[in-house]
Amino acid sequence: MTTAAVEPRAGERAPLGALSTDHKAVAIRLGWLCGAFFLAGGVLALLVRSELAVPGMQIVSHQGYDQLFTMHGSTMVYLVVQPLAVALGVYLVPLQIGAANLIAPRTALFAVWILAGGGALMYLGFLTHDGAGSAGWTAFLPLSSDRFVQGSGMDMWIVGVALANLAVIILAAVVLLTILLRRAPGMTMLRLSPFCWTQVVTCLMVVFAFPAVIAAMGLVYADRHFGAHVDPIWYLQLFWYYGHPAVYVMFFPFVGCVAEVIPALSRKRFFGYRPFVLSLMVFTTLSMSVWGHHLFTTGRSANEYFAATSTALAIVAGVEYFDLIATMWGGSLLLRTPLLFAVAFLLQFLIGGLTGVIVASPPLDYSLNDTYFVVAHFHYTLFAGSMFGLFAGVYFWFPKVTGVQLREGLGQIHFWLLVAGTNLTFMPMFVLGYDGMVRRVADYPSDAGFTGMNELATAGSGVIAASMLVFLANVAVSLRWRRAAGDDPWEGHSLEWATTSPPPPGNFDRLPPIRSSTPALDLRRAGPA
């Protein structure tokens, strides 16, 4: 069943009050919240890298370091990338399907406050004596048991993580139901934008996989307070049933951003739309069957099966890469900041994906497990990949959200600094892991040969911080001295470019005919009539 957008008053803009249920206001608040947590997590990362630059303890104690890396990982996964992945859908999905609002906007607003409460609880626990200790963002047993971490900090962290993931589940369910039930007339499923399809598969993974992490947090709490004596392998099975789909939850929406940027700035229609959609669905199915490759070294995993399913992911990912590259091939490329971030996403995530194939091979994983090689792989997927896809989307849709353009010169400085800092930070970690440096350690021997690579990584983290300062300056300057962008500065393809910038309540005063997945492009080519 489909419904059209309601009629707004001409020129009216979305209310941004704290209790507004307009999906755009909800998404903007969610974006600001995740942005604040991102800055906090970035400060923690700088402290971690500063401590590891040279052997010896310079800044914090061993216990303090343990809490820093636990909260850095927890912040970036639970409070930044996961909720941002769905926040993009909260803003864009109603616009791209021609809906007036989300299907349950008050529920989405409630989820934002749940996320804020969960994050606050995690950080309040961090301020206690022991915090979450050395449990890491994964909270493996027995590292998260009361034998290793005493006090209330770990308990507050457990409840905070459960609340943060509950918020993401609620938001994903709202976005998914909106896509299924609120599409405008003519907007069939095979006329959804590529971004909307990435939201469909993202929300499916959240709804089916994320309850497992809430159950896992319950097991840790029961182990700590009720003497449950949970088998650590049971916990691993449950956590990674959530944890590996979560990696793709933190990836697919940013693929969707890139899949919107590349056609618009290549001046071509998206190549291979239906194979792209099929690959997303197959990828999602496979993602629910690969969690066991995290257990290769335990001796309690079907290694051959999980190695096969994990390696098969490279095939369907190849379809997505082929479609994106083929879209650019022969196009009239507009090398502006969104496209630069999109291309860097493709190149850098490829490094993360190919090294994922390496650790999906049991004989290689036996050697590399729990080393800095895994840390580098993870950061090339979630930072060098997903965050670059996010910035491609930010620069692309900032004019739609605000009505003004970000400064192109500052954007390119931001881009090149971030490319340099990202690769300077994470590429040396592959070398460190190959040479045997294990993760989750606050210090290392001075004669181990790790100092040079750690100094490079720490210098790179400083360059990343500088790039983020440039981005914040760009936002501040662009909002203070506004340059009107117009309603469709990029000549975009999907439906949100057929309304004003920023969009009014109700999103559209009238909808154009929807005959393909590119209604804004079709409308522009049809001419004034």
C-alpha positions as semicolon CSV with decimal commas, in nm:
position;residue;x (nm);y (nm);z (nm)
1;M;0,000;0,000;0,000
2;T;0,132;0,345;-0,089
3;T;0,042;0,695;0,018
4;A;0,132;1,036;-0,120
5;A;0,290;1,317;0,076
6;V;0,064;1,563;0,253
7;E;0,034;1,920;0,126
8;P;0,257;2,166;0,319
9;R;0,223;2,540;0,326
10;A;0,440;2,700;0,060
11;G;0,785;2,798;0,183
12;E;0,736;2,642;0,526
13;R;1,038;2,481;0,684
14;A;1,067;2,183;0,917
15;P;1,045;2,273;1,289
16;L;1,362;2,187;1,477
17;G;1,238;2,203;1,837
18;A;1,341;1,941;2,090
19;L;1,002;1,769;2,067
20;S;0,946;1,800;1,692
21;T;0,849;1,471;1,528
22;D;0,932;1,582;1,174
23;H;1,171;1,313;1,051
24;K;1,422;1,574;0,939
25;A;1,434;1,732;1,283
26;V;1,469;1,389;1,446
27;A;1,756;1,298;1,212
28;I;1,936;1,629;1,265
29;R;1,921;1,587;1,644
30;L;2,050;1,233;1,604
31;G;2,332;1,360;1,384
32;W;2,438;1,622;1,638
33;L;2,431;1,360;1,915
34;C;2,646;1,117;1,717
35;G;2,878;1,402;1,619
36;A;2,937;1,490;1,984
37;F;3,015;1,126;2,065
38;F;3,245;1,112;1,759
39;L;3,451;1,401;1,894
40;A;3,468;1,235;2,237
41;G;3,576;0,904;2,083
42;G;3,835;1,086;1,872
43;V;3,990;1,245;2,181
44;L;4,014;0,900;2,341
45;A;4,183;0,766;2,025
46;L;4,442;1,046;2,038
47;L;4,520;0,954;2,399
48;V;4,556;0,587;2,305
49;R;4,788;0,664;2,015
50;S;4,992;0,910;2,224
51;E;5,048;0,643;2,488
52;L;5,162;0,389;2,228
53;A;5,396;0,621;2,038
54;V;5,703;0,500;2,229
55;P;5,768;0,224;2,485
56;G;5,695;0,295;2,849
57;M;5,398;0,457;3,021
58;Q;5,393;0,832;2,952
59;I;5,036;0,958;2,995
60;V;4,814;0,709;3,181
61;S;4,846;0,393;3,387
62;H;4,787;0,044;3,249
63;Q;4,441;0,049;3,404
64;G;4,368;0,392;3,258
65;Y;4,481;0,276;2,913
66;D;4,249;-0,026;2,934
67;Q;3,954;0,204;3,000
68;L;4,056;0,438;2,717
69;F;4,061;0,172;2,446
70;T;3,741;0,013;2,579
71;M;3,553;0,342;2,564
72;H;3,703;0,447;2,230
73;G;3,582;0,130;2,058
74;S;3,248;0,134;2,240
75;T;3,185;0,497;2,146
76;M;3,269;0,459;1,780
77;V;3,067;0,139;1,730
78;Y;2,763;0,180;1,957
79;L;2,725;0,558;1,969
80;V;2,859;0,681;1,635
81;V;2,872;0,455;1,330
82;Q;2,575;0,226;1,406
83;P;2,326;0,504;1,487
84;L;2,459;0,726;1,205
85;A;2,400;0,442;0,960
86;V;2,029;0,451;1,047
87;A;2,012;0,830;1,101
88;L;2,082;0,876;0,731
89;G;1,773;0,671;0,659
90;V;1,564;0,868;0,909
91;Y;1,636;1,185;0,711
92;L;1,652;1,062;0,352
93;V;1,415;0,767;0,322
94;P;1,085;0,962;0,345
95;L;1,222;1,214;0,095
96;Q;1,339;0,947;-0,147
97;I;1,014;0,747;-0,139
98;G;0,782;1,049;-0,152
99;A;0,647;1,015;0,203
100;A;0,544;1,302;0,427
101;N;0,711;1,156;0,737
102;L;0,822;0,835;0,903
103;I;0,554;0,582;0,986
104;A;0,602;0,627;1,365
105;P;0,787;0,956;1,419
106;R;0,723;0,972;1,794
107;T;0,877;0,628;1,832
108;A;1,183;0,745;1,637
109;L;1,210;1,051;1,862
110;F;1,187;0,827;2,169
111;A;1,472;0,615;2,029
112;V;1,696;0,923;2,004
113;W;1,648;0,988;2,376
114;I;1,716;0,621;2,452
115;L;2,044;0,649;2,262
116;A;2,135;0,967;2,450
117;G;2,057;0,798;2,781
118;G;2,256;0,488;2,692
119;G;2,557;0,695;2,588
120;A;2,539;0,906;2,902
121;L;2,526;0,592;3,115
122;M;2,832;0,446;2,940
123;Y;3,032;0,763;3,001
124;L;2,917;0,795;3,361
125;G;3,044;0,441;3,413
126;F;3,371;0,545;3,248
127;L;3,412;0,809;3,520
128;T;3,401;0,550;3,800
129;H;3,722;0,400;3,942
130;D;3,748;0,091;3,721
131;G;3,507;0,188;3,441
132;A;3,462;-0,098;3,195
133;G;3,823;-0,206;3,248
134;S;3,992;-0,405;2,973
135;A;3,669;-0,560;2,844
136;G;3,691;-0,377;2,512
137;W;3,386;-0,294;2,300
138;T;3,323;-0,671;2,271
139;A;3,312;-0,734;2,650
140;F;3,445;-1,087;2,613
141;L;3,414;-1,317;2,911
142;P;3,596;-1,352;3,145
143;L;3,743;-1,002;3,083
144;S;3,405;-0,848;3,164
145;S;3,335;-1,069;3,467
146;D;3,360;-0,943;3,825
147;R;3,692;-1,130;3,857
148;F;3,853;-0,871;3,627
149;V;3,634;-0,561;3,662
150;Q;3,483;-0,474;3,998
151;G;3,245;-0,191;4,077
152;S;2,947;-0,031;3,910
153;G;3,125;0,108;3,603
154;M;3,104;-0,217;3,409
155;D;2,737;-0,260;3,501
156;M;2,659;0,090;3,377
157;W;2,845;0,015;3,056
158;I;2,643;-0,305;3,004
159;V;2,310;-0,126;3,048
160;G;2,427;0,164;2,830
161;V;2,527;-0,069;2,546
162;A;2,192;-0,249;2,568
163;L;2,004;0,083;2,552
164;A;2,212;0,213;2,260
165;N;2,144;-0,101;2,057
166;L;1,775;-0,096;2,150
167;A;1,758;0,258;2,010
168;V;1,913;0,144;1,681
169;I;1,668;-0,149;1,659
170;I;1,372;0,086;1,705
171;L;1,501;0,332;1,446
172;A;1,570;0,054;1,197
173;A;1,222;-0,094;1,241
174;V;1,064;0,250;1,183
175;V;1,270;0,313;0,868
176;L;1,200;-0,035;0,729
177;L;0,825;-0,006;0,786
178;T;0,827;0,338;0,629
179;I;0,985;0,197;0,313
180;L;0,741;-0,094;0,301
181;L;0,421;0,101;0,377
182;R;0,467;0,469;0,290
183;R;0,595;0,469;-0,068
184;A;0,434;0,725;-0,300
185;P;0,217;0,612;-0,594
186;G;0,441;0,464;-0,862
187;M;0,731;0,402;-0,621
188;T;0,759;0,025;-0,650
189;M;1,033;-0,162;-0,470
190;L;1,236;-0,181;-0,792
191;R;1,209;0,195;-0,828
192;L;1,370;0,265;-0,491
193;S;1,695;0,457;-0,502
194;P;2,020;0,264;-0,443
195;F;2,045;0,437;-0,105
196;C;1,698;0,318;-0,004
197;W;1,792;-0,038;-0,095
198;T;2,098;-0,017;0,128
199;Q;1,866;0,100;0,406
200;V;1,635;-0,198;0,346
201;V;1,915;-0,450;0,394
202;T;2,068;-0,252;0,681
203;C;1,741;-0,245;0,871
204;L;1,682;-0,616;0,809
205;M;2,020;-0,699;0,960
206;V;1,957;-0,472;1,259
207;V;1,615;-0,619;1,332
208;F;1,732;-0,981;1,306
209;A;2,086;-0,959;1,451
210;F;2,095;-0,679;1,708
211;P;1,868;-0,844;1,968
212;A;2,155;-1,093;2,010
213;V;2,385;-0,828;2,158
214;I;2,119;-0,725;2,410
215;A;2,092;-1,091;2,510
216;A;2,472;-1,110;2,529
217;M;2,481;-0,810;2,762
218;G;2,220;-0,988;2,975
219;L;2,449;-1,291;2,999
220;V;2,740;-1,076;3,116
221;Y;2,520;-0,911;3,378
222;A;2,395;-1,252;3,495
223;D;2,752;-1,380;3,514
224;R;2,855;-1,081;3,724
225;H;2,564;-1,073;3,967
226;F;2,382;-1,407;3,969
227;G;2,665;-1,659;3,943
228;A;2,551;-1,779;3,600
229;H;2,906;-1,897;3,507
230;V;2,843;-1,836;3,138
231;D;3,061;-2,039;2,902
232;P;3,283;-1,783;2,721
233;I;3,232;-1,969;2,393
234;W;2,853;-1,940;2,427
235;Y;2,901;-1,570;2,473
236;L;3,129;-1,551;2,167
237;Q;2,872;-1,731;1,952
238;L;2,596;-1,495;2,059
239;F;2,803;-1,177;2,038
240;W;2,947;-1,245;1,695
241;Y;2,605;-1,348;1,560
242;Y;2,537;-0,979;1,618
243;G;2,890;-0,852;1,563
244;H;2,954;-0,953;1,206
245;P;2,623;-0,834;1,059
246;A;2,692;-0,516;1,259
247;V;3,003;-0,462;1,044
248;Y;2,780;-0,451;0,736
249;V;2,524;-0,234;0,914
250;M;2,814;0,009;0,953
251;F;2,901;-0,028;0,584
252;F;2,594;-0,059;0,360
253;P;2,439;0,286;0,421
254;F;2,768;0,446;0,324
255;V;2,780;0,233;0,009
256;G;2,437;0,384;-0,050
257;C;2,580;0,735;-0,010
258;V;2,850;0,657;-0,265
259;A;2,593;0,500;-0,499
260;E;2,402;0,832;-0,499
261;V;2,710;1,056;-0,534
262;I;2,879;0,871;-0,820
263;P;2,591;0,876;-1,074
264;A;2,508;1,241;-1,003
265;L;2,868;1,362;-1,032
266;S;2,944;1,131;-1,325
267;R;2,640;1,264;-1,515
268;K;2,525;0,907;-1,584
269;R;2,251;0,675;-1,468
270;F;2,352;0,410;-1,218
271;F;2,497;0,110;-1,402
272;G;2,357;-0,235;-1,320
273;Y;2,076;-0,131;-1,085
274;R;1,913;-0,475;-1,061
275;P;2,239;-0,671;-1,015
276;F;2,329;-0,418;-0,745
277;V;2,000;-0,481;-0,563
278;L;2,042;-0,858;-0,595
279;S;2,398;-0,842;-0,464
280;L;2,278;-0,646;-0,160
281;M;2,020;-0,914;-0,080
282;V;2,267;-1,200;-0,126
283;F;2,530;-1,016;0,079
284;T;2,277;-0,967;0,359
285;T;2,188;-1,335;0,359
286;L;2,553;-1,438;0,369
287;S;2,628;-1,188;0,644
288;M;2,412;-1,390;0,883
289;S;2,622;-1,702;0,820
290;V;2,982;-1,588;0,872
291;W;3,006;-1,504;1,244
292;G;3,202;-1,823;1,322
293;H;3,519;-1,701;1,153
294;H;3,578;-1,499;1,470
295;L;3,608;-1,832;1,654
296;F;3,866;-2,003;1,431
297;T;4,129;-2,013;1,705
298;T;3,892;-2,151;1,972
299;G;3,875;-2,501;1,826
300;R;3,496;-2,489;1,856
301;S;3,401;-2,356;1,514
302;A;3,317;-2,525;1,183
303;N;3,618;-2,364;1,021
304;E;3,568;-2,494;0,667
305;Y;3,206;-2,378;0,651
306;F;3,269;-2,032;0,792
307;A;3,579;-1,984;0,577
308;A;3,371;-2,066;0,267
309;T;3,083;-1,833;0,351
310;S;3,322;-1,552;0,449
311;T;3,518;-1,581;0,125
312;A;3,194;-1,589;-0,078
313;L;3,124;-1,235;0,040
314;A;3,404;-1,114;-0,185
315;I;3,210;-1,231;-0,491
316;V;2,893;-1,034;-0,422
317;A;3,096;-0,734;-0,305
318;G;3,268;-0,747;-0,643
319;V;2,933;-0,692;-0,815
320;E;2,879;-0,371;-0,616
321;Y;3,231;-0,250;-0,695
322;F;3,186;-0,329;-1,064
323;D;2,858;-0,135;-1,081
324;L;3,005;0,171;-0,910
325;I;3,319;0,176;-1,125
326;A;3,119;0,112;-1,444
327;T;2,896;0,407;-1,357
328;M;3,200;0,636;-1,355
329;W;3,348;0,478;-1,669
330;G;3,295;0,710;-1,963
331;G;3,114;0,964;-1,749
332;S;3,168;1,338;-1,737
333;L;3,320;1,341;-1,388
334;L;3,271;1,648;-1,170
335;L;3,571;1,620;-0,936
336;R;3,417;1,797;-0,640
337;T;3,459;1,698;-0,277
338;P;3,170;1,444;-0,262
339;L;3,314;1,247;-0,554
340;L;3,667;1,260;-0,410
341;F;3,541;1,104;-0,087
342;A;3,342;0,846;-0,285
343;V;3,644;0,736;-0,488
344;A;3,863;0,721;-0,177
345;F;3,595;0,509;-0,012
346;L;3,620;0,256;-0,296
347;L;3,999;0,241;-0,286
348;Q;4,044;0,230;0,090
349;F;3,760;-0,006;0,169
350;L;3,910;-0,242;-0,088
351;I;4,214;-0,271;0,143
352;G;3,985;-0,354;0,434
353;G;3,789;-0,605;0,228
354;L;4,091;-0,788;0,089
355;T;4,256;-0,814;0,430
356;G;3,922;-0,953;0,550
357;V;3,968;-1,237;0,304
358;I;4,308;-1,301;0,465
359;V;4,172;-1,331;0,820
360;A;3,883;-1,543;0,686
361;S;4,140;-1,812;0,606
362;P;4,192;-2,027;0,919
363;P;4,565;-2,101;0,867
364;L;4,641;-1,730;0,825
365;D;4,406;-1,628;1,105
366;Y;4,590;-1,857;1,349
367;S;4,895;-1,633;1,306
368;L;4,725;-1,294;1,283
369;N;4,444;-1,331;1,537
370;D;4,451;-1,071;1,817
371;T;4,735;-0,876;1,655
372;Y;4,742;-0,524;1,519
373;F;4,676;-0,670;1,173
374;V;4,315;-0,721;1,283
375;V;4,303;-0,367;1,425
376;A;4,423;-0,230;1,089
377;H;4,172;-0,442;0,895
378;F;3,885;-0,327;1,115
379;H;3,979;0,040;1,084
380;Y;4,021;0,020;0,707
381;T;3,663;-0,102;0,685
382;L;3,499;0,127;0,941
383;F;3,711;0,442;0,920
384;A;3,900;0,441;0,590
385;G;3,585;0,296;0,435
386;S;3,262;0,388;0,608
387;M;3,364;0,732;0,737
388;F;3,478;0,834;0,389
389;G;3,142;0,718;0,253
390;L;2,972;0,921;0,525
391;F;3,167;1,237;0,433
392;A;3,079;1,183;0,067
393;G;2,715;1,189;0,178
394;V;2,763;1,487;0,411
395;Y;2,914;1,705;0,138
396;F;2,653;1,581;-0,113
397;W;2,339;1,636;0,100
398;F;2,450;1,934;0,311
399;P;2,291;2,171;0,056
400;K;1,966;1,975;0,076
401;V;1,957;1,985;0,456
402;T;2,065;2,349;0,501
403;G;2,015;2,521;0,166
404;V;2,382;2,626;0,155
405;Q;2,700;2,478;0,010
406;L;3,005;2,379;0,209
407;R;3,320;2,559;0,092
408;E;3,489;2,357;-0,181
409;G;3,842;2,473;-0,097
410;L;3,815;2,376;0,269
411;G;3,645;2,053;0,164
412;Q;3,941;1,950;-0,049
413;I;4,188;2,038;0,227
414;H;3,978;1,824;0,461
415;F;3,983;1,540;0,209
416;W;4,356;1,531;0,143
417;L;4,445;1,566;0,512
418;L;4,208;1,282;0,597
419;V;4,348;1,057;0,324
420;A;4,703;1,121;0,443
421;G;4,620;1,082;0,812
422;T;4,410;0,769;0,765
423;N;4,673;0,577;0,572
424;L;4,958;0,704;0,789
425;T;4,771;0,584;1,097
426;F;4,641;0,244;0,992
427;M;4,880;0,112;0,727
428;P;5,168;0,075;0,980
429;M;4,936;-0,140;1,193
430;F;4,941;-0,412;0,926
431;V;5,320;-0,422;0,961
432;L;5,298;-0,422;1,341
433;G;5,052;-0,710;1,337
434;Y;5,256;-0,910;1,090
435;D;5,562;-0,857;1,311
436;G;5,371;-0,986;1,615
437;M;5,248;-0,684;1,811
438;V;4,934;-0,793;1,992
439;R;4,642;-0,559;2,048
440;R;4,494;-0,451;2,383
441;V;4,837;-0,376;2,534
442;A;4,943;-0,046;2,688
443;D;5,317;-0,099;2,644
444;Y;5,570;-0,301;2,447
445;P;5,941;-0,382;2,486
446;S;6,181;-0,117;2,361
447;D;6,380;-0,380;2,169
448;A;6,078;-0,534;1,991
449;G;6,119;-0,318;1,679
450;F;5,768;-0,171;1,708
451;T;5,860;0,189;1,790
452;G;5,901;0,328;1,436
453;M;5,565;0,205;1,309
454;N;5,391;0,324;1,626
455;E;5,543;0,670;1,588
456;L;5,410;0,686;1,231
457;A;5,063;0,575;1,343
458;T;5,057;0,835;1,620
459;A;5,165;1,110;1,379
460;G;4,887;1,001;1,145
461;S;4,627;1,029;1,421
462;G;4,733;1,391;1,465
463;V;4,678;1,455;1,093
464;I;4,330;1,300;1,120
465;A;4,254;1,536;1,409
466;A;4,369;1,833;1,200
467;S;4,143;1,725;0,914
468;M;3,843;1,714;1,147
469;L;3,919;2,066;1,267
470;V;3,918;2,179;0,903
471;F;3,579;2,013;0,852
472;L;3,432;2,180;1,161
473;A;3,568;2,515;1,039
474;N;3,408;2,450;0,700
475;V;3,069;2,388;0,860
476;A;3,098;2,698;1,080
477;V;3,211;2,925;0,795
478;S;2,947;2,791;0,555
479;L;2,664;2,841;0,802
480;R;2,788;3,184;0,912
481;W;2,852;3,328;0,564
482;R;2,592;3,149;0,359
483;R;2,612;3,082;-0,013
484;A;2,273;2,967;-0,141
485;A;2,299;2,627;-0,307
486;G;1,963;2,613;-0,484
487;D;1,728;2,319;-0,474
488;D;1,938;2,085;-0,691
489;P;2,304;2,193;-0,705
490;W;2,438;1,851;-0,808
491;E;2,164;1,763;-1,058
492;G;2,081;1,463;-0,844
493;H;1,883;1,160;-0,954
494;S;1,662;1,056;-0,663
495;L;1,338;1,212;-0,544
496;E;1,470;1,440;-0,268
497;W;1,614;1,671;-0,536
498;A;1,263;1,741;-0,666
499;T;1,172;1,949;-0,359
500;T;1,309;2,264;-0,199
501;S;1,631;2,292;0,002
502;P;1,576;2,256;0,291
503;P;1,255;2,057;0,245
504;P;0,932;2,183;0,404
505;P;0,713;1,984;0,646
506;G;0,542;1,721;0,437
507;N;0,849;1,728;0,209
508;F;0,667;1,799;-0,121
509;D;0,395;2,033;-0,240
510;R;0,344;1,790;-0,528
511;L;0,518;1,478;-0,651
512;P;0,653;1,427;-1,003
513;P;0,562;1,111;-1,193
514;I;0,768;0,817;-1,069
515;R;0,856;0,584;-1,354
516;S;1,208;0,473;-1,256
517;S;1,461;0,481;-0,973
518;T;1,571;0,829;-1,092
519;P;1,257;1,047;-1,077
520;A;1,443;1,377;-1,031
521;L;1,660;1,305;-1,334
522;D;1,352;1,204;-1,535
523;L;1,175;1,526;-1,433
524;R;1,474;1,741;-1,529
525;R;1,506;1,574;-1,870
526;A;1,134;1,605;-1,935
527;G;1,169;1,984;-1,931
528;P;0,940;2,256;-1,795
529;A;0,621;2,078;-1,907
